[in-house]
Amino acid sequence: MQAPGWVVTEPRPRVGLLGGTFDPVHNAHIALAHAALSDLVLERVLWLPAGQPWQKVGRVMVPAEHRVAMVRLAIAGEPRFAIDESELTFTEHGVKVADGVMWFDLICGDPACGTAEFRITELNPSS
């Protein structure tokens, strides 16, 4: 179901970026990604597991390869979900945002991602 007032007239592909440590990945992450697919009329959501984010330096985390494996298991079966591992070595978005694509940055509004409130920002690589 499309969000009220959203009319897609743009011929460019629409892709959501969902970054996080995913330590662990949980149902709220999956719910956000599914809501973004339908409400924002996205073609796919790229999951971007973070390596060691600056705001979590010093915190003990599950090793990145295990968090990536958890995300792979969680998104299996949804062909519109994919993983981009470029964030594992960056503290900010390391994914290359290409022209010709309408990108949406999906940001969890709650540090624990325990709510369904999220900020959604359109990224414009041309600006």
Buried (B, 14 or more C-beta within 10 A) or exposed (E): EEEEEEEEEEEEEBBBBBBBBBBEBBEBBBEBBBBBBEBBBBEBBBBBBBBBBEEEEEEEBEEBEEBBBBBBEBBEEBEBBEBBBBBBEBBEBBBEBEEEEBBBBBBBEEEEBEEEEBEBEEBEEEE
